[in-house]
Amino acid sequence: MTIKKKLNAKKPGKKPVRKKAAKTSRESRKKPSKKRAKKKMPPRNLFTTDDEVPSMADFDKSPAAPWPWPLRPYQQAAYDEYNAGKKRQLLAWHRRAGKDIFAMSLIRDQARKRIGSYVHMLPKFVQAKRAIWNGIDPKIGRRFIDNAYGDMEVARNNSEMLIEMFNGATYQLAGADSYDRIVGSNIVGVIFSEWALCDPRSWDYIRPMILENDGFAIFISTFRGRGNHCWQMAQALKGNPQWYVDVRSIEQTCDVDGNRIITDADIQAERDSGMSEALIQQEYYSDPQAISDGAIYGAQVERLRSDAARHEADWNPSKPVYAVWNFDLPIFASVLHVQPGERPQVLAAETFHGVSLGEAVAQSKQHKWPVQNHLIGAEQCELLPQLFDMNMHPEVVHAKSHLTMTTCAASYLDRCYIDYEQCELLLDALSGYVRRERFDSQVADLQYADFPASSWHQQLAICLENWATWEYYSGANQWGKAPDYSTHDRIARTIT
């Protein structure tokens, strides 16, 4: 064995030395990589040490506590009612009245007094992020959340839009379109911003938590028509001692110095810049009767509302009564009670929810007049066998174009008489019966679709269109052919 082989021979207890392979030309040209050390970012905490975190006693002495924005007189009134025990409030204030900054200030005030989860909910998650989370108050040049909670914040989660305060309380922004994400978070206070546009089911999910925790719920919004759930809530809660309901237009609000927040000159400037009168009445004057933009029968309904002489419809026993139906069972059944003639009348308008066909028909009969005939649309002919079994033999409105039906309905609204109290629901439905709208970039303008948007407003509007079309084409002014009882008479004579 040569000397070289002896040196490379395996020795007991030691591993053989491996020769390093020669580097290729490509590897030799490579530069040694330098790993960058990741910078550890400090946690988002306004206080560097635990000693700097203020105690509750220190915070109470702070000159900035508790209101980041000075309370205006009407905001102070709402706060006083809250302190008086009214933890449920509906604040229908006009646009730019400071609804959201009051809500954030109230949460700040309550978070100092009670540790818990507080939720500020807008109609959509993306709206909450843009308007509040990233929103900047132009008067002071700071983000809303920084001005409201900056001196109380110890941690912030941007993805969840959540702020943790020094005492453990949390403030979170959310969207009513994803309300199920916050169910189970043990909420002690909730703000519904633009409640008229929120999914009403969101309150049904959060309500049990608020009730169990003896928390508060504040609903802030402008009205979006009388048929909206916000308006219906305001009407239902009038006089309820546990609720504070406050409706204010621009003529009823002022700042801390007593000056109007929105002046008449500001409104005129909005008109001159192209804002529609309906939107001005809705947003600045809190008018629930304002007609929605794009409403198909907006002008006709406005004329009918303002003409008091046509509000005194009464049943005429010498004329037949028709019940005009629109079914989507078991979700709803809508019916109009109408009388034809030179003075056409709408006696009542009703919608029944969660009922069967028999229940809807039974409830519709609770009026002083008898119904001589029934009317349904051609698309509901499949219900005819069931209606026949109930001894109802309705006439069927044959399908017409939507243009034809809306033209007939508009003409009918300009000459009909109504029982105003019994037909308020119909007027509300027609006020919000709108065509779908979209922005067309080719013509740089809003374009309205040929067909209306799908909503609850269709329920009674379709009844009216069916009746107006039937009356125009079928001459519904007559009683109709008298029934032939001769066969029954012959049978009776045979039996006797």
Buried (B, 14 or more C-beta within 10 A) or exposed (E): EEEEEEEEEEEEEEEEEEEEEEEEEEEEEEEEEEEEEEEEEEEEBBEEEEEEBBEEEEBEEEEEBBBBBEBBEBBBBBBEBBEEEBBBBBBBBBBEBBBBBBBBBBBBBBBBEBEBBBBBBBBBBEBBBEBBBEBEBEEEEBBBBBBBBBBBBBBBEEEEBBBBBBBEBBBBBBBBBEBEEBEEBEBBBBBBBBBBBBBBEBBEBBEEBBEEBEBBBBBBBBBBBBBBBBBBBBEEBEEEEEBBBBBBBBEBBBEEEEEEBBEEEEBEEBEEEEBBEBBBBBBBBBBBBBBBBBBBBBEBBBEBBEEEEBBEBEBBEEBBBBBBBBBEBBEBBBBBBBBBBEEBBBBBBBBBEEBEBEBBBEEBEEBEBEBEBBBBBEEBEEBBEEBEEEEBEBBBBEEBEEEBBBBBBBBBBBEBBBBBEBBBBBBBBBBBBBBEEEEEEEEEEEEBEEEBBEEBBBBBBBBBBBBBBBBBEBEBEEEEEEEEEEEEEEEEEEEE
